[in-house]
Amino acid sequence: MKKSLNIYRSGLALSVLLLAACGFQLQTKVELPVEMQRTRLEVQSPYSEFARRLETHLEQNGVNVVTGLENAAVLEVPVNDMRKEIQSIGDNARVQEFLIRHTVQFRLIDSKGVELMPMQSFEQSRIYSFNEQDILAAEREDEFLRKDLSDATARMVVRRLGTYGK
């Protein structure tokens, strides 16, 4: 029993050392520009999953997201486009795979109207298999991938905003 406990501890210590040696670090809060203390979001689709995730990630990083025309920086997102495209067609002329593509363009303007960060663009995509025999699973996978893309793209926007001035 004591020998297996020592093996377990040795394995745990080895795992920690390997993890540290590869450079892995937990994701920490992003240092956003001081001008973003109070920020208004202007998103093309304000009730989209992306807009909700972006607001959440900004708030988690210390930004006070406001809705009025108060003295605040403006994060403009004029392009927030989620598209579903056919990726491949099988021998029987039926769709086998779909591609979901999420494109976002944004820029940051301070409270005086000065552009702090020029227009930036991100695009992410995911491919999933489609089986017409299991249509409900395909719909759930589509919904999951859309949410995942929205979250990943919102995180990318926040991380890019954290590079301002560096």
Phi, psi and omega in degrees: 000316181294324180294319179292328177294320178294321178296317178300313180297318179297317178296319178296315179297318179297319179298316180297317179296317179296319179296317179291324182291332183278353178092009180296133175223141175294145180288127181256179178296146179273136176277101182272158180301146179302327181298343183267011179309316175239119185226138174255133178266132172237090184255140181307316178243088189295342181254014180284164177300320179299314181299318179295316180293321179297314179299317179298314181293323177296315180296323178295338180257019171091011180270136174267105182277122182249161182249336183278181179272034181293174178289090185212156173292159181237125173258104181270132175233082183287340179236120176216084191242124176245120182235149176244125183232154175284127181264317179210153179237137183278182180298331182272017179062032177241151182294133176252324182222146173244155175242129173253126183238129179242121180243133180225135171236140182209161172210159182243130180237135179282180186293344179265359179093007180274131180287116179273322180228120181292172183306126178242156181223137175230146174217130177231154179213157176222144178247138174221151180280146180243128177237112183294343177284339182234063187296324180295319178295322179295320178295318178295320179294320177301313180296316179299315181294323176298316178295318180297317178297317179299315180294314181297320181290321177298319177297320179297319179298314181296318178296321178294320177299329178291345179273356182299131177080007181251000000 
